[in-house]
Amino acid sequence: MLSDRINKLSESQTIKMAKMGRELSAKGIDVINLSFGEPDFHTPEFIKDAAKQALDENYTYYTPVSGYPELRKAISAKLMRENNLDYGFDQIVVGTGAKQSIANAVMCLVNPGDEVIVPTPYWVSYSEVIKLAEGESVFINSTVEQEFKINAEQLEAAITPRTRLFMFSTPCNPTGSVYSKEELRSLAAVFEKYPDIYIISDEIYEHINFIEKHESIAQFDSIKDRVVIINGFSKAYAMTGWRIGYLAANKEIAQACDKMQGQITSGTCSITQRAGIAAYEGGLDSVIAMREAFRERRDIVYELLKEIPGLKTNLPQGAFYFFPDVSSYFGKSINGEIIKTATDLCLYLLQNAHVAIVTGEAFGDDKSIRISYAASEQMLREAIKRIAKALSELN
């Protein structure tokens, strides 16, 4: 008999769709997978060279739970250099990806019955991690018309005496929305009134940002001590498989997360950490080149999506996703098969257009789908062509 904890946990829909796509590919079907949030670029050579050097220099032993001091100092320097944020290296905990860093923070802050406010759409694992901590998710809905961003009035209306934590991402997965400094300032003004509420700010897509400058809610001194920044190397440096992320927080939270991690994974891979040092000390040239490639792809996909009748989409300002509203297709059918939900539509497109995407239901929005454009221009053009044809066959 399995525990109630695991039975209540949902399978990641992004991983599920990718798995289904691979199963079709294994049967010889040409599937274009736009379901994963993974850059299609290779890790830059100078980072790989640092990993090879680390092996030659025998960095093959256990590491400190929070990461090598040299890496945490490099992260501290990055936060000051790029974000004008002052965090000592002892306020940083390196983990096996941003996902673990999020889980550490939630488990250290949330007690059973505490409420966690989450704007929708949200990254799939937020609600599941809250479940594991025995907290209760309180969702604030946003729409494509408001660029999938909440405002101060919505935030304040969701706060109750049981509110413990607020979690969000900017740039956002799955919508690509980016909060401006003024929008963050208005949210911070609400948090100033409620000194017992903490904020987890997921900034993993920081550098895939098409409005020039990333803004962090931690920049506001009045609430900085209650903000937990989540970031990492996977998106900006195409290091998804290396499994390295981190959090920056006040010393009490950082020490608690070190304690939590020490009982679960201990320190992340030694070779990966040495590569991470090189990434943060090696400049942003490769990051900027990837960002500009994503910008070009975004613009191409946007023009193609606009040509599909019934899709309602905005122009995302960051990350590498579109999140179109597809509800106009609900109720349509083909060969007796009726499309009732976004999940139905995703399965239809996988089976008939051989394009893997993810239902918006996984992200807390039952009217939309997530399309990743982290693929080559040729693959993207072909995928959107297939999607358009399959949708046109519904009546």
C-alpha positions as CSV (number, residue, x, y, z in Angstrom):
1,M,0.0,0.0,0.0
2,L,1.5,3.3,-1.1
3,S,1.4,6.4,1.1
4,D,-1.4,9.0,0.8
5,R,1.3,11.5,0.0
6,I,2.4,9.8,-3.3
7,N,-1.2,8.9,-4.2
8,K,-2.3,12.5,-4.0
9,L,0.7,13.7,-6.2
10,S,0.0,14.2,-9.9
11,E,2.3,13.1,-12.7
12,S,4.1,16.0,-14.4
13,Q,2.1,16.7,-17.6
14,T,5.1,18.1,-19.4
15,I,7.1,14.9,-18.8
16,K,4.0,12.8,-19.6
17,M,3.5,14.4,-23.0
18,A,7.2,14.1,-23.8
19,K,7.0,10.4,-22.9
20,M,4.0,9.9,-25.2
21,G,5.8,11.7,-28.0
22,R,8.8,9.4,-27.6
23,E,6.6,6.3,-27.6
24,L,5.2,7.4,-31.0
25,S,8.6,8.2,-32.3
26,A,9.8,4.7,-31.3
27,K,7.1,3.3,-33.6
28,G,8.7,5.2,-36.6
29,I,6.3,8.1,-36.5
30,D,7.8,11.6,-37.2
31,V,6.8,13.4,-34.0
32,I,7.8,17.1,-33.4
33,N,8.1,17.5,-29.7
34,L,7.2,21.0,-28.5
35,S,6.3,19.9,-25.0
36,F,9.6,20.3,-23.1
37,G,11.0,23.4,-21.6
38,E,14.5,22.8,-22.8
39,P,16.8,24.9,-25.0
40,D,17.8,23.0,-28.2
41,F,21.3,24.5,-28.0
42,H,24.4,22.7,-26.8
43,T,26.1,23.8,-23.6
44,P,28.8,26.4,-24.5
45,E,32.3,24.9,-25.1
46,F,34.0,27.0,-22.4
47,I,31.6,25.5,-19.8
48,K,32.2,21.9,-21.0
49,D,36.0,22.6,-20.9
50,A,35.7,23.6,-17.3
51,A,34.0,20.3,-16.5
52,K,36.7,18.4,-18.3
53,Q,39.4,20.3,-16.3
54,A,37.5,19.5,-13.1
55,L,37.7,15.8,-13.8
56,D,41.4,16.1,-14.6
57,E,41.9,18.0,-11.3
58,N,40.0,15.3,-9.4
59,Y,37.0,17.2,-8.3
60,T,35.3,13.9,-7.6
61,Y,34.5,14.0,-3.9
62,Y,31.6,15.0,-1.8
63,T,30.9,18.7,-1.8
64,P,29.5,21.0,0.9
65,V,25.7,20.6,1.1
66,S,25.1,24.2,-0.1
67,G,27.8,24.0,-2.8
68,Y,31.4,24.9,-3.1
69,P,32.2,28.3,-1.6
70,E,33.8,29.4,-4.9
71,L,30.5,28.7,-6.7
72,R,28.4,30.5,-4.1
73,K,30.7,33.5,-4.3
74,A,30.4,33.5,-8.1
75,I,26.6,33.5,-7.7
76,S,26.8,36.3,-5.1
77,A,28.9,38.3,-7.5
78,K,26.5,37.6,-10.3
79,L,23.5,38.8,-8.3
80,M,25.3,42.1,-7.5
81,R,26.7,42.6,-11.0
82,E,23.6,41.8,-13.0
83,N,20.8,42.4,-10.5
84,N,22.2,44.9,-8.0
85,L,21.2,42.5,-5.2
86,D,23.4,42.0,-2.2
87,Y,23.5,38.4,-1.0
88,G,26.5,36.9,0.9
89,F,27.7,33.5,-0.2
90,D,26.3,32.1,3.0
91,Q,22.8,33.2,1.9
92,I,23.0,30.9,-1.2
93,V,22.2,27.2,-1.4
94,V,23.0,25.3,-4.6
95,G,20.8,22.3,-5.4
96,T,20.2,19.8,-8.1
97,G,18.2,22.2,-10.2
98,A,15.8,25.0,-9.6
99,K,13.1,22.5,-8.9
100,Q,14.8,21.2,-5.8
101,S,15.5,24.7,-4.7
102,I,11.8,25.5,-4.9
103,A,10.9,22.3,-3.0
104,N,13.5,23.1,-0.3
105,A,12.0,26.6,0.2
106,V,8.4,25.5,0.3
107,M,9.1,22.6,2.7
108,C,11.0,25.0,5.0
109,L,8.3,27.7,5.0
110,V,4.9,26.0,4.8
111,N,3.1,24.2,7.6
112,P,0.1,22.0,7.2
113,G,-3.0,24.2,6.4
114,D,-1.0,27.2,5.4
115,E,-2.2,29.0,2.3
116,V,0.1,29.6,-0.6
117,I,-1.0,32.1,-3.2
118,V,-0.2,31.2,-6.8
119,P,-1.1,33.2,-9.9
120,T,-2.4,31.1,-12.8
121,P,-1.1,30.0,-15.2
122,Y,1.7,28.5,-13.1
123,W,4.6,26.1,-13.6
124,V,3.3,22.6,-13.1
125,S,5.3,21.6,-10.0
126,Y,4.2,24.6,-7.8
127,S,0.9,23.1,-6.8
128,E,2.4,19.6,-6.3
129,V,5.2,20.8,-4.1
130,I,2.6,22.7,-2.0
131,K,0.7,19.4,-1.7
132,L,3.8,17.7,-0.4
133,A,4.2,20.4,2.2
134,E,0.5,19.9,3.2
135,G,-0.2,23.5,2.3
136,E,-3.3,24.7,0.4
137,S,-3.0,26.4,-2.9
138,V,-5.0,29.6,-3.5
139,F,-5.1,30.5,-7.2
140,I,-5.4,33.9,-8.7
141,N,-6.6,33.6,-12.3
142,S,-5.2,35.8,-15.0
143,T,-6.1,35.9,-18.7
144,V,-4.5,36.5,-22.1
145,E,-6.2,39.9,-22.2
146,Q,-4.2,41.0,-19.1
147,E,-1.0,39.4,-20.5
148,F,-1.3,36.7,-17.9
149,K,-0.2,39.0,-15.1
150,I,-2.0,39.7,-11.8
151,N,-2.4,43.2,-10.3
152,A,-2.2,44.5,-6.7
153,E,-6.0,44.4,-6.2
154,Q,-6.2,40.7,-7.1
155,L,-3.3,39.9,-4.8
156,E,-4.7,41.7,-1.8
157,A,-8.2,40.1,-2.3
158,A,-6.6,36.7,-2.1
159,I,-4.8,37.3,1.2
160,T,-6.3,35.8,4.4
161,P,-5.0,35.3,7.9
162,R,-3.7,31.9,6.8
163,T,-1.6,33.2,3.9
164,R,2.0,32.1,4.4
165,L,3.6,32.3,1.0
166,F,3.3,33.8,-2.5
167,M,4.9,31.9,-5.5
168,F,5.3,33.2,-9.0
169,S,7.7,33.3,-12.0
170,T,9.0,36.1,-14.1
171,P,9.6,35.6,-17.0
172,C,6.8,33.1,-16.6
173,N,6.6,29.4,-17.5
174,P,4.1,28.7,-19.2
175,T,3.1,32.1,-20.6
176,G,6.3,34.0,-21.3
177,S,4.9,37.0,-19.4
178,V,7.4,39.4,-17.8
179,Y,6.6,41.7,-14.9
180,S,7.9,45.3,-15.2
181,K,9.5,47.1,-12.3
182,E,6.4,49.2,-11.7
183,E,4.2,46.1,-11.7
184,L,6.5,44.4,-9.1
185,R,6.5,47.6,-7.1
186,S,2.7,47.5,-6.8
187,L,2.8,43.9,-5.6
188,A,5.6,44.7,-3.1
189,A,3.5,47.6,-1.7
190,V,0.8,45.0,-0.8
191,F,3.3,42.7,0.8
192,E,4.6,45.6,2.9
193,K,1.2,45.5,4.7
194,Y,1.5,41.8,5.6
195,P,4.9,41.2,7.2
196,D,4.3,37.4,7.8
197,I,4.0,36.5,4.1
198,Y,7.1,35.2,2.2
199,I,7.6,35.4,-1.5
200,I,9.2,32.8,-3.8
201,S,10.4,34.5,-7.0
202,D,11.3,32.0,-9.7
203,E,13.7,33.8,-12.1
204,I,15.1,30.8,-14.0
205,Y,14.2,32.4,-17.4
206,E,15.8,35.7,-16.4
207,H,18.1,35.9,-19.4
208,I,15.4,34.8,-22.0
209,N,13.9,38.2,-21.7
210,F,13.0,40.4,-24.7
211,I,12.4,43.7,-22.8
212,E,16.0,44.4,-22.2
213,K,16.3,44.3,-18.4
214,H,15.2,41.6,-15.9
215,E,13.5,43.0,-12.8
216,S,13.4,41.1,-9.5
217,I,10.9,41.7,-6.7
218,A,13.9,41.3,-4.3
219,Q,15.1,44.8,-5.3
220,F,12.6,46.4,-2.9
221,D,14.3,46.7,0.4
222,S,11.1,46.8,2.4
223,I,10.4,43.1,1.5
224,K,13.8,41.7,0.4
225,D,14.3,39.8,3.6
226,R,11.2,37.8,2.9
227,V,12.0,37.0,-0.7
228,V,13.5,33.7,-1.8
229,I,15.1,34.0,-5.3
230,I,15.1,30.9,-7.4
231,N,17.5,30.7,-10.3
232,G,19.9,28.4,-12.1
233,F,21.9,27.6,-15.2
234,S,19.6,25.3,-17.2
235,K,17.9,27.8,-19.5
236,A,20.4,30.6,-19.9
237,Y,23.4,28.3,-20.4
238,A,21.6,25.3,-22.0
239,M,22.6,23.1,-19.0
240,T,19.4,21.2,-18.4
241,G,21.1,17.8,-18.0
242,W,23.7,19.1,-15.6
243,R,21.1,19.5,-12.8
244,I,22.2,22.7,-11.0
245,G,20.1,25.5,-9.6
246,Y,20.1,27.7,-6.5
247,L,18.2,29.9,-4.1
248,A,19.2,33.1,-2.4
249,A,17.4,34.1,0.8
250,N,18.0,35.5,4.3
251,K,20.4,33.5,6.4
252,E,17.7,31.7,8.4
253,I,16.0,30.4,5.3
254,A,19.3,29.5,3.7
255,Q,20.4,27.5,6.7
256,A,17.0,25.8,6.9
257,C,17.3,24.8,3.2
258,D,20.8,23.5,3.8
259,K,19.5,21.4,6.6
260,M,16.7,20.0,4.5
261,Q,18.9,19.3,1.5
262,G,21.5,17.6,3.8
263,Q,18.9,14.9,4.6
264,I,17.7,14.4,1.0
265,T,20.5,14.8,-1.6
266,S,23.4,16.6,0.0
267,G,25.5,18.6,-2.4
268,T,24.9,18.5,-6.2
269,C,27.5,17.0,-8.6
270,S,31.0,18.3,-8.1
271,I,31.8,18.5,-11.8
272,T,28.6,20.4,-12.5
273,Q,29.5,22.9,-9.8
274,R,32.9,23.6,-11.4
275,A,31.2,24.1,-14.7
276,G,28.8,26.5,-13.0
277,I,31.7,28.7,-11.8
278,A,33.0,29.0,-15.3
279,A,29.5,29.9,-16.6
280,Y,29.1,32.8,-14.2
281,E,32.7,34.0,-14.7
282,G,32.7,33.6,-18.5
283,G,30.5,36.5,-19.6
284,L,27.2,36.6,-21.3
285,D,28.1,36.4,-25.0
286,S,26.6,32.9,-25.5
287,V,23.6,33.8,-23.4
288,I,22.9,36.8,-25.6
289,A,23.3,34.8,-28.8
290,M,20.8,32.2,-27.6
291,R,18.3,34.9,-26.5
292,E,18.4,36.6,-29.9
293,A,17.8,33.2,-31.6
294,F,14.8,32.7,-29.3
295,R,13.5,36.2,-30.2
296,E,13.7,35.4,-33.9
297,R,11.8,32.1,-33.4
298,R,9.2,33.8,-31.2
299,D,8.4,36.4,-33.9
300,I,8.1,33.6,-36.5
301,V,5.8,31.5,-34.5
302,Y,3.7,34.5,-33.5
303,E,3.0,35.4,-37.1
304,L,2.2,31.8,-37.9
305,L,-0.2,31.4,-34.9
306,K,-2.0,34.6,-35.8
307,E,-3.0,33.0,-39.1
308,I,-4.9,30.1,-37.4
309,P,-8.6,30.9,-36.9
310,G,-9.9,30.6,-33.4
311,L,-6.6,30.8,-31.6
312,K,-6.2,33.7,-29.2
313,T,-2.6,34.6,-28.3
314,N,-0.5,37.4,-27.1
315,L,3.2,38.2,-27.8
316,P,5.2,36.9,-24.9
317,Q,8.0,39.0,-23.6
318,G,10.2,36.2,-22.2
319,A,10.9,32.5,-21.8
320,F,10.2,30.3,-24.9
321,Y,6.5,29.5,-24.8
322,F,3.2,30.6,-26.3
323,F,0.1,29.9,-24.3
324,P,-2.8,30.4,-26.7
325,D,-6.5,30.2,-25.7
326,V,-8.0,27.3,-27.7
327,S,-11.5,27.3,-26.2
328,S,-13.1,28.2,-29.5
329,Y,-12.3,24.6,-30.6
330,F,-14.2,23.0,-27.7
331,G,-17.3,21.2,-28.9
332,K,-15.9,20.6,-32.4
333,S,-15.4,17.1,-33.6
334,I,-14.0,14.7,-36.2
335,N,-15.1,11.2,-37.0
336,G,-17.3,11.2,-33.9
337,E,-14.5,12.3,-31.6
338,I,-15.5,15.5,-29.7
339,I,-12.9,17.9,-28.4
340,K,-14.2,18.9,-25.0
341,T,-11.1,20.1,-23.2
342,A,-7.6,21.4,-23.8
343,T,-6.3,18.0,-22.9
344,D,-8.5,16.4,-25.6
345,L,-7.1,18.9,-28.1
346,C,-3.5,18.1,-27.2
347,L,-4.1,14.3,-27.5
348,Y,-5.8,15.0,-30.9
349,L,-2.9,17.0,-32.1
350,L,-0.4,14.4,-31.0
351,Q,-2.3,11.5,-32.7
352,N,-3.2,13.4,-35.8
353,A,-0.7,16.2,-36.4
354,H,2.1,14.3,-34.6
355,V,3.0,17.4,-32.6
356,A,3.5,17.1,-28.8
357,I,2.4,20.1,-26.8
358,V,1.1,20.4,-23.2
359,T,-2.5,21.0,-22.0
360,G,-3.1,24.3,-20.1
361,E,-4.9,22.3,-17.5
362,A,-1.5,21.2,-16.2
363,F,-0.7,24.9,-15.5
364,G,-4.0,25.8,-13.9
365,D,-5.7,27.1,-17.1
366,D,-8.3,24.8,-18.8
367,K,-8.7,26.9,-21.9
368,S,-5.2,27.0,-23.2
369,I,-2.2,24.9,-24.4
370,R,1.5,25.5,-24.1
371,I,3.7,25.5,-27.2
372,S,7.4,25.6,-26.7
373,Y,9.5,27.2,-29.5
374,A,12.8,25.8,-28.2
375,A,13.3,24.1,-31.6
376,S,14.8,24.9,-35.0
377,E,13.0,27.3,-37.3
378,Q,12.4,24.4,-39.8
379,M,10.8,22.3,-37.1
380,L,8.7,25.1,-35.8
381,R,7.3,26.0,-39.3
382,E,6.5,22.4,-39.9
383,A,4.9,21.9,-36.5
384,I,2.6,25.0,-36.8
385,K,1.7,23.9,-40.3
386,R,0.6,20.5,-39.0
387,I,-1.3,22.1,-36.1
388,A,-3.1,24.4,-38.5
389,K,-4.1,21.6,-40.8
390,A,-5.4,19.4,-38.0
391,L,-7.4,22.2,-36.4
392,S,-9.0,23.0,-39.8
393,E,-10.3,19.5,-40.1
394,L,-12.4,19.9,-36.9
395,N,-16.0,20.9,-37.5
